[in-house]
Amino acid sequence: MGFIEGAKLTVLHYGLWGRDPIAVRVNDSSSIISLRRLEASVIFVETV
């Protein structure tokens, strides 16, 4: 599993303890991905 360059990610929810995991929506679709903070830390984002 991975993300394609240029995909739009929207943060939906942070976990309660240590804000882990993070739920993100991909490209305004019904796809919701849950990532640990360590995994999310290697994704480069540009705010729009």
Backbone torsions as a table, in degrees:
resi	resn	phi	psi	omega
1	MET	NA	144.8	178.2
2	GLY	-164.3	-179.6	178.6
3	PHE	-113.9	143.1	177.3
4	ILE	-88.3	140.8	177.5
5	GLU	-56.2	131.8	-179.9
6	GLY	94.7	-3.9	178.6
7	ALA	-66.8	142.2	178.5
8	LYS	-92.0	124.1	178.9
9	LEU	-112.9	136.4	176.5
10	THR	-122.9	123.2	178.0
11	VAL	-74.9	124.1	-178.1
12	LEU	-100.8	-36.6	-171.4
13	HIS	-160.0	144.3	171.6
14	TYR	-111.0	144.5	177.1
15	GLY	-66.1	164.5	-176.1
16	LEU	-74.7	-45.6	-175.3
17	TRP	-97.0	114.0	179.6
18	GLY	68.6	15.4	179.9
19	ARG	55.6	37.6	-176.2
20	ASP	-131.5	130.5	1.9
21	PRO	-85.0	175.9	179.2
22	ILE	-111.9	130.9	176.1
23	ALA	-100.1	127.4	179.4
24	VAL	-126.8	146.3	174.9
25	ARG	-99.6	140.7	-177.5
26	VAL	-107.3	124.1	174.4
27	ASN	52.0	41.1	177.5
28	ASP	53.6	25.4	179.4
29	SER	-99.0	-170.0	177.4
30	SER	-86.8	1.4	179.8
31	SER	-77.0	120.6	176.9
32	ILE	-120.7	127.7	-177.6
33	ILE	-114.4	139.6	176.5
34	SER	-108.7	127.0	-177.9
35	LEU	-126.8	143.3	170.1
36	ARG	-74.8	156.2	-178.8
37	ARG	-59.1	-36.2	178.7
38	LEU	-62.3	-44.3	177.7
39	GLU	-65.8	-42.4	-178.4
40	ALA	-67.6	-25.3	-176.9
41	SER	-67.5	-16.3	-179.6
42	VAL	-99.2	6.7	176.4
43	ILE	-95.3	123.6	178.6
44	PHE	-89.1	129.1	-178.4
45	VAL	-125.6	155.2	174.0
46	GLU	-123.7	125.0	179.8
47	THR	-77.7	139.6	-178.5
48	VAL	-113.9	NA	NA
